Amino acid sequence: MTECTQSGFGFEASGSREIVARFDGGTISSDGGAFLLRQTDKRLNLLPRLAECFLDDRNQDLIEHSVLEMVSQRIYGLALGYEDLNDHEQLRTDPVFGILAGREELDEPLAGKSTLNRMELGAGTKDRYKKITFWKDGLDELLVKVFLESHENPPAEIILDVDTTDLPLHGKQEGRFFHGYYDNYCYLPLYIFCGDQVLCARLREANHDAAFGSLQEIQRIVAQIRMAWPAVKIILRGDSGFCRNALMSWCENHGVDFVLGLARNQRLRKIIGAEMHEATEQWSQTGKPARVFSEFDYQTKKTAKKGGWDRQRRVAAKAEHIDGKENPRFVVTSLRSEEWPAQALYEKLYCARGDMENRIKEQFSLFADRVSTETMRANQMRLYLSTMAYVLMSGLRRLGLKATELAGAQVSTIRTKLLKIGAQIRVTVRKVWVSMASSYPWQDLYQQVWTNLRC
C-alpha cells in the first residue's frame, strides 16, 4: 500500500495569491518574550534561592536534572500559561525552556512529566522514588525576604491585607470538606499581601473558620519584618471573617494597628438608628444613595458559643440607604479618630482592601486552583509553585513595567502582550538567535522593559 505524507496544505486564495501552509519553519516558539522573565529572575535571584528550600536525597552523581532546573522549568511554565505537567512532555525539548531552566546542552531534553511529578509528591519521608521534598519554613521566609528586598529604604508604614478564597475540589483529596458559603467541596487557602506582593499562601481545609491559623502566620510575618525594619508602622486589614478577639488583642499588645470588618447585628443596628433614619430621609429627598458616618465604643458580649471581646474598641459605622433599602456597614479599629475620622477610615482605608481581591484573582491566572493531587502536602507544594510564579510576574511588573502603560496590568495581560511573542529560534555554537515577529505591535514597550531590567 502506498503511504502519502502531506507536505503542504492549501487554502482558499487571498485575491490572486495562493495560500499554502507547511510545517517547515524550523524551531519556532510562541514564548519569545519569556527572556524578560529570565532577566527578572536575575534581578530577584528568586529561583536559585527557591531551589535551596528543597531537600534532595538523590545520588547527585547519577541525576540528570537538578532541583533548580526542575523548579525553574515548572515555574516558568506556569508563568507562561502551561498549567499541566503533561505540557512538559513537549516543552522539555523546546530550546526556549532549556535556556530558561539553565540547561547548557540545549539539544538535551529537560525533565519529563513523571520526574516533575515525583518532585511535587515528595512527602518528606523515606521513599524509593520520591526523594525530593520542600522545606516549608524556608519557602515562607523567602516570600517575606523578597518583599523586604524590594524596598531600598524602610517605609514608614505598611498595610498587611489578609483574606481567603476557595479552591474547588473535584476528587477525593486529603482534607476535602464541603463549605456552605461557597457551596462546594474545596480548600480554603489563606493569603496575606502587602500591596501587590504576596507574603503568605497557606493551604487549609475548609472545615475551619476563615481566621483559622491567621494569627500564627501574622505573628511570623510581623516578626520577620520587624527584624529588618524595627520602626515601621504596621496596619492589619481584613474583612469580618478575621474580626476575632485573639487576633485583635495580639495586635494591641504588640504595637500592630488593625482595621477589620465587623459583622452587623441587631444591637449594632440599634446603635446607629438615628444615623440610619437620617440617611433614609436624604435618600427620600434626593433619590440618590445617602451615607451618614458615625463612631462609638463597642464590646461584644460573651455567649455560650463565643467568648466575646476582652475590652471595648472603637467602631466606625456607615449608615447607608441605597436602592430603597438599608445597607449598614461596620469596621472595628485600633486607629485613633484624630488620625482617621470615621468616613476616611471606611472609604479610604478599609475599602482599599478590595484591591487584594484582584491580587487573589491573579493567582488563578497562574493556576493556584490546580490542587488535584492526593495529599495536602503535595497540593501545598503546587500552591507554592503558583505563588512563586506570581512573585516572578509581580517582579517583572514592578521592575520592568514601571512607568509604562502596563505598570498596573494583570499578570494575564502581561503574559499575553509581553511574553507570548512568536519567534524563530536558531542555536549556533556561540549564540542563540531569537528572531521575533516583525509585526509584534508592542516593540517600543518591549524595548522599555528590557532597558528597565538591565538598569
QUILINCOR-V13406 format. One line per field, one symbol per residue. psi: psi as a letter, one per 20 degrees, with the letter a starting at -180 (. if undefined). burial: # if it has 16 or more other C-alpha atoms within 10 Angstrom, else .. Layout:
psi->???
burial->???
//
This chain:
psi->ppppopiqoqrqqncjpqoppqmkibopqjlhjiihghhghhghlgghhghijqpojqoiiiqhorggggggggghgghjjohqhhhihhhijphghgghikpgniipqaqrhgghhhghipjjrpqhhnjprqoghggghhghghghiiphqpqhqqpopprrrqnqpjblqpkpqpphgilrprrmqpqpqocjppipnopqqjkrqhjpihggggggggghgihhnhjqpppppraiijnqggghggghikkprqoqqppqrhgghhhkgghhgghggghhhhjqppppqrqrqqpqqprhhqirqirqqpppqoopppkjrqmqqqqqqiqqhhgnrgghgghhggiiihhhhhhhhhhhhjkijmmjrhqhghhhghhgghghhggghhhgggghjpkrijhkqqhhgggghhhmppqpppoahiqoponqphjpilhhgggggggghi.
burial->...........................##############..#.###.##.##.#........###################.#..##.#############..#..#####..#########.....#####....######.###.....#....###########...#..####....###########.############..###.##.##..##.##...#....############.##..#....#######.....##..#..######.##.....#######..#.#........#...##########...#.########......##.##...#..#..#..##.##.#########.###########################....#...###.##.#########........#.#........##.###.##..
//
